[in-house]
Amino acid sequence: MIKKEELNLVTEWDKTFPKSEKVDHSKVTFVNRYGITLAADMYVPKNGTGKLPAIAVSGPFGAVKEQCSGLYAQTMAERGFLTIAFDPSFTGESGGVPRYMASPDINTEDFMAAVDFLSLNDKVDPDRIGIIGICGWGGMALNTAALDTRIKATVASTMYDMTRVNANGYFDSEDSEEARFEKKKAMCAQRLEDLKNGEYKLGGGVVDPLPEDAPFFVKDYYDYYKTDRGYHPRSLNSNGGWNVIGCESFMNQPILKYSNEIRNAVLIIHGEKAHSCYFGKDAYTNMVKDSKYADNKELMIIPEATHTDLYDGGDKDYIPFDKLESFFHAYLK
């Protein structure tokens, strides 16, 4: 028998965005194939009738559903979709021990388990399910889209390829066997230190206080995760970060190997001024190269937008929700 863990879920509204009066909100849980119980916020349009198209949302990497994934989910519910924003395994209100670990396999499974939940929901049309991944979960969404044939439409917003950034460093500045060896050596040593100490050492979230000479992308993250704009007490990036060894398995497991075999529709959205824009551009190029399914793939670059502008819209409502609505309506017919 598949059993759920008993999770301690917060009942009051504790999001970084205001509650909409156009949707009904509730907490739900579901189990992935590793037996981990995931917690999610479900948003249902109040004027919805019949079996609804549905979307599962997660990300960014190190964030929680009370931040931007919840904003995306609530906004898309206002536009007629039943949505869930979920915390991945080992983070937020979801289960999984030890805490603050990540896995390209388990986190892809988290998205598939969300599709399971939506497919079996009485209010959902199982033939009209899509997913949205933000930041690091944008890459996970593409990986899931290559694996889960039930998904009809996928959006990756301000995406990271977590395997690439872990193995190669930012902007591929550490793309060498020597650099990778030293990183792997350090994590292997940390494993033993953690076992001897009886606890996992945290790698630290977004740096605080912010150094004056911090790179722009660090300032961009600080402006979201460390201010009232996006801070949340359960967010790893807002606080102590992932375990030092939390992303170890990302070092040699590229997640986008078969992206050019994705048959469902894909929209990749990135900000023109985002430090991470190269992830989205390259993911799109690799996805359509030698692909028989390139006609329903699209790359959308948002002028002037930075990485975190696509978390909450920034100061100019940069998230193209009209585009997302038309994209999902077109492919979740």
Helices and strands as residue ranges (DSSP letters): E 23-31, E 37-45, E 52-58, H 68-78, E 82-86, H 104-119, E 124-134, H 136-145, E 153-157, H 162-168, G 170-172, H 177-197, H 216-225, G 248-252, G 259-261, E 265-271, H 277-288, G 294-296, E 297-302, H 309-312, H 321-331
